Amino acid sequence: MNTVLDTTLHYKNVFLKMIQNKKDEDTNDK
């Protein structure tokens, strides 16, 4: 169970970082 939870949290963090990076790129383009 812990391994599954850790993996889920890991991908959640990666996903959030990708979203933040996309927002930063959109801001820089303007």
PyMOL Python script that loads the backbone (N, CA, C, O; Angstrom):
from pymol import cmd

cmd.read_pdbstr("""\
ATOM      1  N   MET A   1       0.841  -1.213   0.000  1.00  0.00           N
ATOM      2  CA  MET A   1       0.000   0.000   0.000  1.00  0.00           C
ATOM      3  C   MET A   1       0.873   1.258   0.000  1.00  0.00           C
ATOM      4  O   MET A   1       0.602   2.204  -0.741  1.00  0.00           O
ATOM      5  N   ASN A   2       1.905   1.268   0.820  1.00  0.00           N
ATOM      6  CA  ASN A   2       2.761   2.448   0.889  1.00  0.00           C
ATOM      7  C   ASN A   2       3.414   2.744  -0.453  1.00  0.00           C
ATOM      8  O   ASN A   2       3.530   3.901  -0.856  1.00  0.00           O
ATOM      9  N   THR A   3       3.838   1.691  -1.138  1.00  0.00           N
ATOM     10  CA  THR A   3       4.492   1.902  -2.430  1.00  0.00           C
ATOM     11  C   THR A   3       3.524   2.552  -3.415  1.00  0.00           C
ATOM     12  O   THR A   3       3.895   3.472  -4.144  1.00  0.00           O
ATOM     13  N   VAL A   4       2.297   2.076  -3.432  1.00  0.00           N
ATOM     14  CA  VAL A   4       1.292   2.636  -4.343  1.00  0.00           C
ATOM     15  C   VAL A   4       1.023   4.097  -3.972  1.00  0.00           C
ATOM     16  O   VAL A   4       0.929   4.957  -4.848  1.00  0.00           O
ATOM     17  N   LEU A   5       0.900   4.366  -2.687  1.00  0.00           N
ATOM     18  CA  LEU A   5       0.623   5.731  -2.242  1.00  0.00           C
ATOM     19  C   LEU A   5       1.784   6.651  -2.604  1.00  0.00           C
ATOM     20  O   LEU A   5       1.575   7.755  -3.106  1.00  0.00           O
ATOM     21  N   ASP A   6       3.005   6.193  -2.349  1.00  0.00           N
ATOM     22  CA  ASP A   6       4.180   7.007  -2.675  1.00  0.00           C
ATOM     23  C   ASP A   6       4.236   7.300  -4.168  1.00  0.00           C
ATOM     24  O   ASP A   6       4.553   8.416  -4.579  1.00  0.00           O
ATOM     25  N   THR A   7       3.929   6.299  -4.969  1.00  0.00           N
ATOM     26  CA  THR A   7       3.968   6.491  -6.425  1.00  0.00           C
ATOM     27  C   THR A   7       2.914   7.504  -6.853  1.00  0.00           C
ATOM     28  O   THR A   7       3.174   8.361  -7.697  1.00  0.00           O
ATOM     29  N   THR A   8       1.726   7.402  -6.267  1.00  0.00           N
ATOM     30  CA  THR A   8       0.653   8.342  -6.605  1.00  0.00           C
ATOM     31  C   THR A   8       1.058   9.763  -6.240  1.00  0.00           C
ATOM     32  O   THR A   8       0.862  10.692  -7.023  1.00  0.00           O
ATOM     33  N   LEU A   9       1.622   9.929  -5.051  1.00  0.00           N
ATOM     34  CA  LEU A   9       2.049  11.264  -4.620  1.00  0.00           C
ATOM     35  C   LEU A   9       3.160  11.786  -5.523  1.00  0.00           C
ATOM     36  O   LEU A   9       3.195  12.971  -5.853  1.00  0.00           O
ATOM     37  N   HIS A  10       4.060  10.903  -5.920  1.00  0.00           N
ATOM     38  CA  HIS A  10       5.166  11.310  -6.792  1.00  0.00           C
ATOM     39  C   HIS A  10       4.635  11.859  -8.112  1.00  0.00           C
ATOM     40  O   HIS A  10       5.028  12.944  -8.542  1.00  0.00           O
ATOM     41  N   TYR A  11       3.745  11.110  -8.752  1.00  0.00           N
ATOM     42  CA  TYR A  11       3.210  11.558 -10.044  1.00  0.00           C
ATOM     43  C   TYR A  11       2.345  12.800  -9.871  1.00  0.00           C
ATOM     44  O   TYR A  11       2.283  13.643 -10.766  1.00  0.00           O
ATOM     45  N   LYS A  12       1.677  12.919  -8.726  1.00  0.00           N
ATOM     46  CA  LYS A  12       0.878  14.124  -8.461  1.00  0.00           C
ATOM     47  C   LYS A  12       1.799  15.339  -8.410  1.00  0.00           C
ATOM     48  O   LYS A  12       1.483  16.384  -8.978  1.00  0.00           O
ATOM     49  N   ASN A  13       2.934  15.205  -7.734  1.00  0.00           N
ATOM     50  CA  ASN A  13       3.889  16.310  -7.648  1.00  0.00           C
ATOM     51  C   ASN A  13       4.446  16.647  -9.017  1.00  0.00           C
ATOM     52  O   ASN A  13       4.589  17.821  -9.360  1.00  0.00           O
ATOM     53  N   VAL A  14       4.764  15.628  -9.802  1.00  0.00           N
ATOM     54  CA  VAL A  14       5.299  15.854 -11.151  1.00  0.00           C
ATOM     55  C   VAL A  14       4.264  16.585 -11.998  1.00  0.00           C
ATOM     56  O   VAL A  14       4.593  17.516 -12.734  1.00  0.00           O
ATOM     57  N   PHE A  15       3.019  16.156 -11.886  1.00  0.00           N
ATOM     58  CA  PHE A  15       1.933  16.775 -12.654  1.00  0.00           C
ATOM     59  C   PHE A  15       1.774  18.251 -12.275  1.00  0.00           C
ATOM     60  O   PHE A  15       1.621  19.114 -13.140  1.00  0.00           O
ATOM     61  N   LEU A  16       1.813  18.524 -10.963  1.00  0.00           N
ATOM     62  CA  LEU A  16       1.673  19.908 -10.506  1.00  0.00           C
ATOM     63  C   LEU A  16       2.836  20.756 -11.002  1.00  0.00           C
ATOM     64  O   LEU A  16       2.643  21.914 -11.371  1.00  0.00           O
ATOM     65  N   LYS A  17       4.042  20.194 -11.015  1.00  0.00           N
ATOM     66  CA  LYS A  17       5.211  20.935 -11.506  1.00  0.00           C
ATOM     67  C   LYS A  17       5.052  21.242 -12.987  1.00  0.00           C
ATOM     68  O   LYS A  17       5.395  22.336 -13.435  1.00  0.00           O
ATOM     69  N   MET A  18       4.537  20.289 -13.746  1.00  0.00           N
ATOM     70  CA  MET A  18       4.338  20.507 -15.183  1.00  0.00           C
ATOM     71  C   MET A  18       3.344  21.647 -15.404  1.00  0.00           C
ATOM     72  O   MET A  18       3.545  22.495 -16.273  1.00  0.00           O
ATOM     73  N   ILE A  19       2.269  21.658 -14.609  1.00  0.00           N
ATOM     74  CA  ILE A  19       1.263  22.722 -14.741  1.00  0.00           C
ATOM     75  C   ILE A  19       1.906  24.072 -14.420  1.00  0.00           C
ATOM     76  O   ILE A  19       1.697  25.049 -15.139  1.00  0.00           O
ATOM     77  N   GLN A  20       2.687  24.123 -13.342  1.00  0.00           N
ATOM     78  CA  GLN A  20       3.326  25.381 -12.952  1.00  0.00           C
ATOM     79  C   GLN A  20       4.282  25.851 -14.043  1.00  0.00           C
ATOM     80  O   GLN A  20       4.341  27.043 -14.347  1.00  0.00           O
ATOM     81  N   ASN A  21       5.027  24.927 -14.629  1.00  0.00           N
ATOM     82  CA  ASN A  21       5.960  25.291 -15.697  1.00  0.00           C
ATOM     83  C   ASN A  21       5.203  25.823 -16.903  1.00  0.00           C
ATOM     84  O   ASN A  21       5.639  26.783 -17.538  1.00  0.00           O
ATOM     85  N   LYS A  22       4.080  25.209 -17.218  1.00  0.00           N
ATOM     86  CA  LYS A  22       3.271  25.667 -18.358  1.00  0.00           C
ATOM     87  C   LYS A  22       2.774  27.093 -18.108  1.00  0.00           C
ATOM     88  O   LYS A  22       2.797  27.931 -19.009  1.00  0.00           O
ATOM     89  N   LYS A  23       2.330  27.361 -16.892  1.00  0.00           N
ATOM     90  CA  LYS A  23       1.861  28.710 -16.556  1.00  0.00           C
ATOM     91  C   LYS A  23       3.002  29.706 -16.709  1.00  0.00           C
ATOM     92  O   LYS A  23       2.805  30.797 -17.243  1.00  0.00           O
ATOM     93  N   ASP A  24       4.183  29.342 -16.249  1.00  0.00           N
ATOM     94  CA  ASP A  24       5.339  30.235 -16.354  1.00  0.00           C
ATOM     95  C   ASP A  24       5.659  30.512 -17.816  1.00  0.00           C
ATOM     96  O   ASP A  24       5.974  31.646 -18.176  1.00  0.00           O
ATOM     97  N   GLU A  25       5.583  29.499 -18.652  1.00  0.00           N
ATOM     98  CA  GLU A  25       5.882  29.676 -20.076  1.00  0.00           C
ATOM     99  C   GLU A  25       4.860  30.610 -20.713  1.00  0.00           C
ATOM    100  O   GLU A  25       5.218  31.478 -21.508  1.00  0.00           O
ATOM    101  N   ASP A  26       3.598  30.434 -20.366  1.00  0.00           N
ATOM    102  CA  ASP A  26       2.540  31.285 -20.930  1.00  0.00           C
ATOM    103  C   ASP A  26       2.772  32.741 -20.520  1.00  0.00           C
ATOM    104  O   ASP A  26       2.565  33.655 -21.317  1.00  0.00           O
ATOM    105  N   THR A  27       3.200  32.950 -19.280  1.00  0.00           N
ATOM    106  CA  THR A  27       3.446  34.312 -18.797  1.00  0.00           C
ATOM    107  C   THR A  27       4.638  34.920 -19.530  1.00  0.00           C
ATOM    108  O   THR A  27       4.603  36.097 -19.890  1.00  0.00           O
ATOM    109  N   ASN A  28       5.673  34.147 -19.752  1.00  0.00           N
ATOM    110  CA  ASN A  28       6.868  34.652 -20.430  1.00  0.00           C
ATOM    111  C   ASN A  28       6.568  35.001 -21.882  1.00  0.00           C
ATOM    112  O   ASN A  28       7.129  35.953 -22.423  1.00  0.00           O
ATOM    113  N   ASP A  29       5.687  34.236 -22.511  1.00  0.00           N
ATOM    114  CA  ASP A  29       5.346  34.507 -23.912  1.00  0.00           C
ATOM    115  C   ASP A  29       4.699  35.887 -24.037  1.00  0.00           C
ATOM    116  O   ASP A  29       4.868  36.564 -25.051  1.00  0.00           O
ATOM    117  N   LYS A  30       3.966  36.300 -23.015  1.00  0.00           N
ATOM    118  CA  LYS A  30       3.276  37.606 -23.059  1.00  0.00           C
ATOM    119  C   LYS A  30       4.221  38.671 -22.533  1.00  0.00           C
ATOM    120  O   LYS A  30       3.857  39.846 -22.477  1.00  0.00           O
TER     121      LYS A  30
END
""", "prot")
cmd.dss("prot")
cmd.show_as("cartoon", "prot")
cmd.util.cbc("prot")
cmd.orient("prot")
